[in-house]
Amino acid sequence: MTMTRRALFAGAILLASCAVLAAPKTSKKPGMLPRYGMLVFSDLCIHADSGEFGGQRITLQRFAEVDTILYEYTAGGLSWPVVASDVTIDPRGQQLYFTVRPPDEDERTISGKLADGGKTLVLDGGYCGDEAVPMRLQLVTDFGRKAGVCRACPVPKPQKEKKEDKPLLDSGSTTTAGL
C-alpha cells in the first residue's frame, strides 16, 4: 500500500510541475502590458450640467495571434466602439499606437505610453483641446463602479505673441501713409 501512495504522490508532483511549466508567462515587471489578456483604460465621466458622458475608453485585447483595440470616445454621447487597425505594441510592452477612423471623421493615429507602474495610459496631446496637454486614462479594475463627475478644463494659458520680424527699410525706399 505504501508503494501506491508513493506513486500517487510522485504523480501529483509531476502533474503540478507540468501545470506550472505550461502556464502562460505574464509580465512580472510593473509598468508593462501583459502579453495575454484584456485591459481597459478609461477617463469616462459624466458632465454635471448635461448628464452626458465625456472622455474615452480603450479596450486592449492581447492574444497569441494578434492584439486588438476597441476605441470609444464621446461626441455628445458615447460612441459605438471603433475597431482600431495597425495596432502596434513595442516589445517591452510600454508604448503602443493604433489607427482609428471614426464615422464621418478622418483617420487618425493615437499613441501612448504606460505610466504610474502600468496603472495609467498617457495619450499624446489633445486634452481639453490643448495639444500640449496629454490625456491620462486610468486602468479600470472595478467594472461595476459608477462614472465620476467630469472636471472642468483648465483655463488656457495666454500664449505669448510671436515677435514678427519687420523688414528694415533701406535708405532709398519711402513709405506713404494713408493710401
Secondary structure, 3 states (H helix, E strand, C coil): CHHHHHHHHHHHHHHHHHHHHHCCCCCCCCCCCCCCEEEEEECCEECCCCCCEECEEEEEEECCCCEEEEEEEECCCECCCEECEEEEECCCCCEEEEEECCCCCCCEEEEEEEEHHHCEEEECCCECCECCCCEEEEECCCCCCCCEECCCCCCCCCCCCCCCCCCCCCCCCCCCCCC
